[in-house]
Amino acid sequence: MRIILGFEFLIIILLTSCQDNPENPYATSDTSFGFHLGEIKFNARIACNDTERQKGLMYVTDLPENDGMLFLFKQAGSQGFWMKNTLIPLDIGYFTSDYILREIHPMYPRTLDSVKSNRDDIQFALEMNQGWFRKNGITPGTELNLEDMARALVARGESPKEWIQ
């Protein structure tokens, strides 16, 4: 009995974690979560594994005005994104581990040119429609809401402790 319960517990843990498994129904990058960047509310899908980060917003033909994708990295570092098979113009905001927006860069459809961060301590990146940051008055120094991040991570089956420092 103890072995069966232990095995069931292990299966539950595996199913509810954000693994490199796009087939995992408990860890989908298609689910949007509400966030605040400063006072501005937006919705974002979360990409928290290599498969999700590589796919990003590829093949998306229309992105609602206040929707985007938030990319999470367990370790801060220099980050770079490209737009292979991405059909819409985007802006990318790079954040340090303290949830502060540090950089904003434009990105253009279907290019393999990497849009690299200038800093080497980037842990999160947010892709939004091109012009969204400017239109909403969001500039470097704006903070991403920590509680929103924790709530979204729990919903994805992630332990916030692994991502939030």
C-alpha positions, 0 to 999 in steps of 0.5 A: 500500500505504501509503495502504491501511495508513493507511486501515485504521489510521484505521478501527481508531482510529475503531472503538475510540474512544468516539464519539457513536455508540451503534451502535459495538460497541467502545464500548458503555454496556451493558458493566459494569466493576468499580470500587472506591470506597474499599474497596467493590467495585461494577460500573458501566456507563460513559457517556462521550459525549453520547448515553450520558449523555443515555440514562443509566439510562432505562427500566431497571426493575431495577438489581442491588444493586451496579450503577450507571452512571458518567458521565464528562465531559472538562471539570470543571464544574457538573453536573446530572442529571434522571430523565426516563423513569428508573423506579427511585429513585437516588442520585447521587454527584458527584466532582472530577477527583481522583476524590474523592466530594464530594456525594451527592444522592437522585434520584426516578423520572420527574422533570424536576427537575435534581439539580445539583451544588453545586460547579462542579468536578465531572468524574464522576458515579455513579448507584446505587440509592437508599440504596447510598452510605449502606448501604455507609458511603460518604461525601464524601471517599471516593476512586474507584480510579484504576487501575479507571478506567484499565482500564475506559477502555482496555476502552472504547477510550478513552485514559485520558490524555484523562480522567485528569489 
